[in-house]
């Protein structure tokens, strides 16, 4: 497994356990992320009690602002979704100067669609960045 995200010891159960901490979110994302790291975006959908109700992956090099409408479209079709957390894996590339602006735009698009974007996590070799 990656050195960046350690193997999960206790993973929240779908539709039962709330996913409220960064460690819990990372444990769910760790099950879904590709190894070795490549450009992809993993989306965790949660309900009003922050229980996981869906997860899906976009295999794409596109920036968050270029795929947020597809993410929203997929998330609103998952029953009971009220919020989403996003993990973007960048094969070898860490933070970029445009990340804060992308997060702000993505949060606004989600809000317009009735969703809350709670976190955007960026993963690159040896690094995890939390933007929120």
BELGIWO-V851221 format. One record per pair of residues at least 12 apart in sequence whose C-alpha atoms are under 10 Angstrom apart, sorted by the first residue. I is the first residue (numbers start at 1). J is the second residue. D is the distance in whole Angstrom. If there is no record, write none. Layout:
i:I j:J d:D
i:I j:J d:D
This chain:
i:1 j:30 d:9
i:1 j:31 d:10
i:1 j:34 d:10
i:1 j:35 d:7
i:1 j:36 d:9
i:2 j:30 d:9
i:2 j:33 d:10
i:2 j:34 d:10
i:2 j:35 d:7
i:2 j:36 d:8
i:2 j:37 d:8
i:2 j:125 d:8
i:2 j:126 d:8
i:3 j:125 d:8
i:3 j:126 d:7
i:3 j:127 d:9
i:4 j:30 d:10
i:4 j:123 d:8
i:4 j:124 d:8
i:4 j:125 d:7
i:4 j:126 d:5
i:4 j:127 d:6
i:4 j:128 d:7
i:5 j:23 d:10
i:5 j:26 d:7
i:5 j:27 d:8
i:5 j:29 d:9
i:5 j:30 d:6
i:5 j:31 d:10
i:5 j:33 d:10
i:5 j:123 d:9
i:5 j:125 d:10
i:5 j:126 d:9
i:5 j:127 d:9
i:5 j:128 d:8
i:6 j:23 d:10
i:6 j:26 d:9
i:6 j:27 d:8
i:6 j:30 d:8
i:7 j:26 d:9
i:7 j:27 d:7
i:7 j:30 d:7
i:7 j:31 d:9
i:8 j:23 d:9
i:8 j:24 d:9
i:8 j:26 d:8
i:8 j:27 d:5
i:8 j:28 d:8
i:8 j:29 d:10
i:8 j:30 d:7
i:8 j:31 d:8
i:9 j:24 d:10
i:9 j:27 d:8
i:10 j:23 d:10
i:10 j:24 d:8
i:10 j:27 d:7
i:10 j:28 d:9
i:11 j:23 d:9
i:11 j:24 d:7
i:11 j:25 d:9
i:11 j:26 d:9
i:11 j:27 d:6
i:11 j:28 d:6
i:11 j:29 d:10
i:11 j:30 d:10
i:11 j:31 d:9
i:12 j:24 d:7
i:12 j:25 d:9
i:12 j:27 d:8
i:12 j:28 d:7
i:12 j:51 d:8
i:12 j:52 d:8
i:13 j:28 d:9
i:13 j:51 d:8
i:13 j:52 d:8
i:13 j:53 d:10
i:14 j:28 d:10
i:14 j:46 d:9
i:14 j:51 d:7
i:14 j:52 d:5
i:14 j:53 d:6
i:14 j:54 d:8
i:14 j:55 d:10
i:15 j:46 d:8
i:15 j:47 d:8
i:15 j:49 d:9
i:15 j:50 d:9
i:15 j:51 d:5
i:15 j:52 d:5
i:15 j:53 d:6
i:15 j:54 d:9
i:15 j:80 d:10
i:16 j:49 d:9
i:16 j:50 d:9
i:16 j:51 d:6
i:16 j:52 d:8
i:16 j:53 d:9
i:17 j:49 d:9
i:17 j:50 d:8
i:17 j:51 d:6
i:17 j:52 d:8
i:18 j:46 d:9
i:18 j:47 d:9
i:18 j:48 d:10
i:18 j:49 d:6
i:18 j:50 d:5
i:18 j:51 d:4
i:18 j:52 d:7
i:19 j:44 d:10
i:19 j:46 d:8
i:19 j:47 d:10
i:19 j:49 d:9
i:19 j:50 d:6
i:19 j:51 d:6
i:19 j:52 d:7
i:20 j:49 d:9
i:20 j:50 d:7
i:20 j:51 d:9
i:22 j:119 d:9
i:22 j:121 d:10
i:22 j:130 d:9
i:25 j:44 d:8
i:25 j:52 d:10
i:25 j:85 d:8
i:25 j:86 d:10
i:25 j:87 d:9
i:25 j:119 d:10
i:25 j:121 d:10
i:26 j:87 d:9
i:26 j:121 d:9
i:26 j:128 d:10
i:28 j:44 d:8
i:28 j:52 d:9
i:28 j:55 d:9
i:29 j:42 d:7
i:29 j:43 d:8
i:29 j:44 d:8
i:29 j:55 d:9
i:29 j:85 d:10
i:29 j:86 d:9
i:29 j:87 d:7
i:29 j:121 d:10
i:30 j:42 d:10
i:30 j:87 d:10
i:32 j:44 d:10
i:32 j:55 d:8
i:32 j:56 d:8
i:32 j:57 d:8
i:33 j:57 d:8
i:33 j:87 d:9
i:33 j:88 d:9
i:33 j:89 d:8
i:33 j:123 d:10
i:34 j:57 d:10
i:34 j:59 d:10
i:34 j:89 d:9
i:36 j:91 d:8
i:36 j:125 d:9
i:37 j:89 d:7
i:37 j:90 d:7
i:37 j:91 d:5
i:37 j:92 d:8
i:37 j:123 d:8
i:37 j:124 d:7
i:37 j:125 d:7
i:38 j:59 d:8
i:38 j:60 d:9
i:38 j:61 d:9
i:38 j:88 d:9
i:38 j:89 d:6
i:38 j:90 d:6
i:38 j:91 d:4
i:38 j:92 d:8
i:38 j:93 d:10
i:38 j:123 d:10
i:38 j:124 d:9
i:38 j:125 d:10
i:39 j:58 d:9
i:39 j:59 d:7
i:39 j:60 d:6
i:39 j:61 d:5
i:39 j:62 d:8
i:39 j:88 d:7
i:39 j:89 d:5
i:39 j:90 d:5
i:39 j:91 d:6
i:39 j:92 d:9
i:39 j:93 d:9
i:39 j:123 d:10
i:39 j:124 d:9
i:40 j:57 d:7
i:40 j:58 d:6
i:40 j:59 d:4
i:40 j:60 d:5
i:40 j:61 d:7
i:40 j:62 d:9
i:40 j:87 d:8
i:40 j:88 d:6
i:40 j:89 d:5
i:40 j:90 d:7
i:40 j:91 d:9
i:40 j:123 d:10
i:41 j:56 d:8
i:41 j:57 d:6
i:41 j:58 d:5
i:41 j:59 d:6
i:41 j:60 d:7
i:41 j:61 d:9
i:41 j:62 d:9
i:41 j:63 d:10
i:41 j:64 d:8
i:41 j:67 d:9
i:41 j:71 d:9
i:41 j:86 d:7
i:41 j:87 d:6
i:41 j:88 d:4
i:41 j:89 d:6
i:41 j:90 d:9
i:41 j:120 d:10
i:41 j:121 d:10
i:41 j:122 d:9
i:41 j:123 d:10
i:42 j:55 d:7
i:42 j:56 d:6
i:42 j:57 d:4
i:42 j:58 d:6
i:42 j:59 d:9
i:42 j:71 d:9
i:42 j:85 d:8
i:42 j:86 d:6
i:42 j:87 d:5
i:42 j:88 d:6
i:42 j:89 d:8
i:42 j:120 d:10
i:42 j:121 d:10
i:43 j:55 d:6
i:43 j:56 d:5
i:43 j:57 d:6
i:43 j:58 d:8
i:43 j:71 d:7
i:43 j:72 d:10
i:43 j:74 d:9
i:43 j:75 d:8
i:43 j:84 d:7
i:43 j:85 d:6
i:43 j:86 d:5
i:43 j:87 d:6
i:43 j:88 d:9
i:43 j:120 d:9
i:44 j:56 d:7
i:44 j:57 d:9
i:44 j:75 d:9
i:44 j:81 d:10
i:44 j:83 d:8
i:44 j:84 d:5
i:44 j:85 d:5
i:44 j:86 d:6
i:44 j:87 d:8
i:44 j:119 d:10
i:45 j:74 d:10
i:45 j:75 d:7
i:45 j:76 d:9
i:45 j:78 d:8
i:45 j:79 d:9
i:45 j:80 d:9
i:45 j:81 d:6
i:45 j:82 d:8
i:45 j:83 d:6
i:45 j:84 d:5
i:45 j:85 d:7
i:45 j:86 d:9
i:45 j:115 d:10
i:45 j:116 d:10
i:45 j:117 d:10
i:46 j:75 d:9
i:46 j:78 d:9
i:46 j:79 d:10
i:46 j:80 d:8
i:46 j:81 d:5
i:46 j:82 d:6
i:46 j:83 d:5
i:46 j:84 d:6
i:46 j:85 d:8
i:46 j:116 d:10
i:47 j:78 d:10
i:47 j:79 d:8
i:47 j:80 d:5
i:47 j:81 d:5
i:47 j:82 d:5
i:47 j:83 d:6
i:47 j:84 d:9
i:48 j:80 d:8
i:48 j:81 d:7
i:48 j:82 d:6
i:48 j:83 d:8
i:49 j:80 d:10
i:49 j:82 d:9
i:49 j:83 d:10
i:50 j:81 d:9
i:50 j:82 d:8
i:50 j:83 d:8
i:50 j:84 d:9
i:51 j:80 d:10
i:51 j:81 d:9
i:51 j:83 d:10
i:52 j:80 d:10
i:52 j:81 d:9
i:52 j:83 d:10
i:52 j:84 d:9
i:53 j:75 d:10
i:53 j:78 d:7
i:53 j:79 d:7
i:53 j:80 d:7
i:53 j:81 d:7
i:53 j:82 d:10
i:54 j:74 d:10
i:54 j:75 d:8
i:54 j:77 d:10
i:54 j:78 d:7
i:54 j:79 d:9
i:54 j:80 d:9
i:54 j:81 d:8
i:54 j:84 d:9
i:55 j:74 d:10
i:55 j:75 d:9
i:55 j:78 d:9
i:55 j:84 d:9
i:55 j:85 d:10
i:55 j:86 d:10
i:56 j:71 d:9
i:56 j:74 d:8
i:56 j:75 d:9
i:56 j:86 d:10
i:57 j:71 d:9
i:57 j:86 d:10
i:57 j:87 d:9
i:57 j:88 d:10
i:58 j:70 d:9
i:58 j:71 d:8
i:58 j:88 d:9
i:59 j:88 d:10
i:59 j:89 d:10
i:60 j:88 d:10
i:60 j:89 d:10
i:60 j:90 d:10
i:61 j:88 d:10
i:61 j:89 d:9
i:61 j:90 d:8
i:61 j:91 d:9
i:63 j:88 d:9
i:63 j:98 d:9
i:63 j:99 d:9
i:63 j:102 d:8
i:64 j:86 d:9
i:64 j:88 d:8
i:64 j:99 d:9
i:64 j:102 d:6
i:64 j:103 d:8
i:64 j:105 d:9
i:64 j:106 d:7
i:64 j:120 d:10
i:65 j:99 d:9
i:65 j:101 d:9
i:65 j:102 d:6
i:65 j:103 d:8
i:65 j:104 d:9
i:65 j:105 d:7
i:65 j:106 d:6
i:65 j:107 d:10
i:65 j:109 d:9
i:66 j:102 d:9
i:66 j:106 d:9
i:67 j:106 d:9
i:68 j:102 d:10
i:68 j:103 d:10
i:68 j:105 d:9
i:68 j:106 d:6
i:68 j:107 d:9
i:68 j:109 d:8
i:68 j:110 d:8
i:69 j:106 d:9
i:69 j:109 d:8
i:69 j:110 d:8
i:69 j:113 d:9
i:71 j:84 d:9
i:71 j:86 d:9
i:71 j:106 d:10
i:71 j:110 d:9
i:72 j:84 d:9
i:72 j:106 d:10
i:72 j:109 d:8
i:72 j:110 d:7
i:72 j:113 d:7
i:72 j:114 d:9
i:72 j:115 d:8
i:72 j:117 d:10
i:73 j:113 d:9
i:75 j:110 d:10
i:75 j:115 d:9
i:76 j:110 d:10
i:76 j:113 d:8
i:76 j:114 d:9
i:76 j:115 d:8
i:81 j:114 d:10
i:81 j:115 d:8
i:81 j:116 d:9
i:82 j:110 d:10
i:82 j:113 d:10
i:82 j:114 d:7
i:82 j:115 d:5
i:82 j:116 d:6
i:82 j:117 d:9
i:83 j:110 d:9
i:83 j:111 d:10
i:83 j:114 d:9
i:83 j:115 d:5
i:83 j:116 d:4
i:83 j:117 d:6
i:83 j:118 d:7
i:83 j:119 d:10
i:84 j:110 d:9
i:84 j:115 d:7
i:84 j:116 d:6
i:84 j:117 d:5
i:84 j:118 d:6
i:84 j:119 d:8
i:84 j:120 d:9
i:85 j:116 d:9
i:85 j:117 d:6
i:85 j:118 d:5
i:85 j:119 d:5
i:85 j:120 d:6
i:85 j:121 d:8
i:85 j:132 d:10
i:86 j:117 d:8
i:86 j:118 d:8
i:86 j:119 d:6
i:86 j:120 d:5
i:86 j:121 d:6
i:86 j:122 d:9
i:86 j:131 d:10
i:87 j:119 d:8
i:87 j:120 d:6
i:87 j:121 d:5
i:87 j:122 d:6
i:87 j:123 d:7
i:87 j:128 d:10
i:87 j:129 d:10
i:87 j:130 d:9
i:88 j:120 d:7
i:88 j:121 d:6
i:88 j:122 d:5
i:88 j:123 d:6
i:88 j:124 d:9
i:88 j:128 d:10
i:88 j:129 d:10
i:89 j:121 d:8
i:89 j:122 d:6
i:89 j:123 d:5
i:89 j:124 d:6
i:89 j:125 d:9
i:89 j:128 d:9
i:90 j:122 d:7
i:90 j:123 d:6
i:90 j:124 d:5
i:90 j:125 d:8
i:91 j:123 d:8
i:91 j:124 d:6
i:91 j:125 d:7
i:92 j:123 d:9
i:92 j:124 d:5
i:92 j:125 d:6
i:92 j:126 d:9
i:92 j:127 d:10
i:93 j:122 d:10
i:93 j:123 d:9
i:93 j:124 d:6
i:93 j:125 d:8
i:93 j:127 d:10
i:94 j:122 d:7
i:94 j:123 d:7
i:94 j:124 d:5
i:94 j:125 d:8
i:94 j:126 d:9
i:94 j:127 d:7
i:94 j:128 d:8
i:94 j:129 d:8
i:95 j:122 d:7
i:95 j:123 d:9
i:95 j:124 d:8
i:95 j:127 d:9
i:95 j:128 d:9
i:95 j:129 d:7
i:96 j:122 d:10
i:99 j:120 d:10
i:99 j:122 d:9
i:99 j:131 d:8
i:100 j:131 d:8
i:100 j:132 d:9
i:103 j:117 d:9
i:103 j:119 d:9
i:103 j:120 d:7
i:103 j:131 d:7
i:103 j:132 d:8
i:104 j:117 d:10
i:104 j:131 d:10
i:104 j:132 d:9
i:106 j:120 d:10
i:107 j:119 d:9
i:107 j:120 d:10
i:107 j:132 d:9
i:117 j:132 d:8
i:118 j:131 d:9
i:118 j:132 d:7
i:119 j:131 d:6
i:119 j:132 d:5
i:120 j:132 d:6
